[in-house]
Amino acid sequence: MKGKIHSFESLGAVDGPGIRFVIFMQGCALQCQYCQNRDTWDLHGGTEYSADEVLERILKYKNYIMPHRRRYH
């Protein structure tokens, strides 16, 4: 499976608590009036990635985005 991706944000902290890996998809025909990501509208832009390629990128940051469990003795 492949999809068109506009960009990746590796350590996103906007829109709520915590750190997350954000994937901005490319191509949107809705073109909402107050869209904050108009540069993602172009249906012909972006780069094609497979699901495995995206997962590979995400896993590079797993130590930053996965919660660490505390061990109590």
TAFENGI-V427196 format. One record per pair of residues at least 12 apart in sequence whose ideal C-beta (glycine too) atoms are under 10 Angstrom apart, sorted by sequence separation. I is the first residue (numbers start at 0). GAP is how many residues later the second one is. D is the distance in whole Angstrom. If there is no record, write none. Layout:
i->I gap->GAP d->D
i->I gap->GAP d->D
This chain:
i->8 gap->12 d->7
i->9 gap->12 d->8
i->24 gap->12 d->9
i->27 gap->12 d->6
i->28 gap->12 d->8
i->7 gap->13 d->7
i->8 gap->13 d->4
i->23 gap->13 d->6
i->25 gap->13 d->9
i->26 gap->13 d->7
i->27 gap->13 d->5
i->7 gap->14 d->7
i->8 gap->14 d->8
i->25 gap->14 d->6
i->26 gap->14 d->7
i->27 gap->14 d->9
i->28 gap->14 d->7
i->6 gap->15 d->9
i->7 gap->15 d->6
i->8 gap->15 d->7
i->23 gap->15 d->9
i->24 gap->15 d->7
i->25 gap->15 d->9
i->26 gap->15 d->7
i->27 gap->15 d->8
i->6 gap->16 d->8
i->7 gap->16 d->7
i->23 gap->16 d->6
i->25 gap->16 d->7
i->26 gap->16 d->4
i->5 gap->17 d->9
i->6 gap->17 d->5
i->25 gap->17 d->8
i->26 gap->17 d->8
i->4 gap->18 d->6
i->5 gap->18 d->4
i->6 gap->18 d->10
i->25 gap->18 d->9
i->26 gap->18 d->7
i->4 gap->19 d->7
i->5 gap->19 d->6
i->6 gap->19 d->8
i->25 gap->19 d->5
i->26 gap->19 d->7
i->2 gap->20 d->9
i->4 gap->20 d->6
i->5 gap->20 d->4
i->25 gap->20 d->3
i->3 gap->21 d->7
i->4 gap->21 d->6
i->5 gap->21 d->8
i->24 gap->21 d->8
i->25 gap->21 d->8
i->2 gap->22 d->7
i->3 gap->22 d->4
i->4 gap->22 d->10
i->5 gap->22 d->10
i->23 gap->22 d->9
i->25 gap->22 d->9
i->2 gap->23 d->8
i->3 gap->23 d->5
i->2 gap->24 d->9
i->22 gap->26 d->9
i->6 gap->30 d->9
i->5 gap->31 d->8
i->22 gap->31 d->7
i->6 gap->32 d->9
i->5 gap->33 d->7
i->6 gap->33 d->8
i->20 gap->33 d->9
i->5 gap->34 d->4
i->22 gap->34 d->9
i->4 gap->35 d->9
i->5 gap->35 d->9
i->22 gap->35 d->8
i->3 gap->36 d->9
i->5 gap->36 d->9
i->20 gap->36 d->8
i->20 gap->37 d->5
i->3 gap->38 d->10
i->20 gap->38 d->9
i->3 gap->39 d->8
i->5 gap->39 d->7
i->6 gap->39 d->8
i->20 gap->39 d->9
i->3 gap->40 d->9
i->4 gap->40 d->10
i->5 gap->40 d->5
i->6 gap->40 d->9
i->20 gap->40 d->6
i->3 gap->41 d->8
i->4 gap->41 d->6
i->5 gap->41 d->8
i->7 gap->41 d->9
i->19 gap->41 d->9
i->20 gap->41 d->9
i->3 gap->42 d->4
i->4 gap->42 d->6
i->18 gap->42 d->9
i->2 gap->43 d->9
i->3 gap->43 d->7
i->4 gap->43 d->8
i->20 gap->43 d->9
i->2 gap->44 d->10
i->3 gap->44 d->6
i->4 gap->44 d->5
i->19 gap->44 d->10
i->20 gap->44 d->6
i->2 gap->45 d->7
i->3 gap->45 d->8
i->18 gap->45 d->6
i->19 gap->45 d->6
i->1 gap->46 d->5
i->2 gap->46 d->6
i->7 gap->46 d->8
i->18 gap->46 d->5
i->1 gap->47 d->7
i->2 gap->47 d->8
i->9 gap->47 d->8
i->17 gap->47 d->8
i->18 gap->47 d->10
i->0 gap->48 d->10
i->1 gap->48 d->5
i->2 gap->48 d->8
i->4 gap->48 d->9
i->9 gap->48 d->9
i->0 gap->49 d->7
i->1 gap->49 d->8
i->4 gap->49 d->7
i->7 gap->49 d->6
i->17 gap->49 d->8
i->0 gap->50 d->5
i->1 gap->50 d->10
i->7 gap->50 d->9
i->9 gap->50 d->8
i->10 gap->50 d->7
i->0 gap->51 d->9
i->1 gap->51 d->9
i->2 gap->51 d->8
i->9 gap->51 d->5
i->1 gap->52 d->10
i->4 gap->52 d->10
i->0 gap->53 d->10
i->7 gap->53 d->10
i->10 gap->53 d->6
i->11 gap->53 d->9
i->9 gap->54 d->8
i->10 gap->54 d->8
i->9 gap->55 d->9
